[in-house]
Amino acid sequence: MPLTAAMARFVDVAELIRSRAELDDTLRDLCEDYRLARELLLNAKKEKPRSTKNISEYSSLVDDLEDEIMRYLVNVKQHPET
């Protein structure tokens, strides 16, 4: 499920993610991108030999998506009608 990774990462707002994503394509897409980025990061960490460049890039992507999801959720909480 695309939301699982984001809900596990943001436990305090997991219910908001679940309920909002039912109707919000943008949030669903962000959560899916986050899931895929985490999957790529985990796979890169398992590779032999390890590619530190890939690990660094995927780590940055995961961090950026976490920030974007949180900013999006803060906006949703401030403007729930949108």
C-alpha positions in Angstrom: 0.0 0.0 0.0 1.5 3.4 -1.0 0.6 5.0 2.3 2.2 2.4 4.6 5.7 3.9 4.6 4.5 7.4 5.2 2.1 6.3 8.0 4.9 4.3 9.6 7.3 7.3 9.4 4.7 9.9 10.6 2.9 7.9 13.3 1.5 11.0 15.0 -0.4 12.0 11.8 -0.9 8.5 10.4 -4.7 8.8 10.6 -4.7 12.2 8.9 -2.6 10.7 6.1 -5.0 7.7 5.7 -8.1 9.8 5.8 -6.9 12.7 3.6 -5.3 10.4 1.0 -8.6 8.9 0.2 -9.6 12.1 -1.6 -6.3 13.8 -2.1 -4.3 12.7 -5.2 -1.4 15.0 -4.4 -0.9 13.4 -0.9 -1.3 9.9 -2.4 1.3 10.7 -5.0 3.7 12.1 -2.4 3.3 9.0 -0.2 3.9 6.7 -3.2 7.0 8.6 -4.2 8.2 8.3 -0.6 7.6 4.6 -0.5 9.5 4.1 -3.8 12.4 6.3 -2.6 12.7 4.4 0.6 12.6 1.1 -1.4 15.4 2.4 -3.7 17.4 3.5 -0.6 17.1 0.1 1.1 18.0 -1.7 -2.1 21.0 0.6 -2.6 22.2 -0.2 0.9 22.0 -3.9 0.2 24.0 -3.8 -3.0 27.4 -5.3 -3.2 29.5 -3.4 -3.8 27.7 -0.4 -2.2 27.3 2.7 -4.2 27.8 5.5 -1.8 26.7 8.0 -4.5 23.3 6.2 -4.9 22.9 5.9 -1.2 23.5 9.6 -0.7 21.2 10.6 -3.5 18.4 8.3 -2.3 18.9 9.5 1.3 18.5 13.1 0.1 15.4 12.2 -1.9 13.8 10.5 1.1 14.6 13.5 3.3 13.2 15.9 0.8 10.0 13.9 0.4 9.6 13.7 4.2 9.9 17.5 4.4 7.5 17.9 1.5 4.9 15.5 3.1 5.1 17.4 6.4 4.8 20.8 4.8 1.8 19.5 2.8 0.2 18.1 6.0 0.7 21.3 7.9 -1.0 23.2 5.1 -3.9 20.7 5.2 -4.3 21.1 8.9 -4.3 24.9 8.5 -6.7 24.9 5.5 -8.7 21.7 5.9 -11.3 22.8 3.3 -8.8 22.6 0.4 
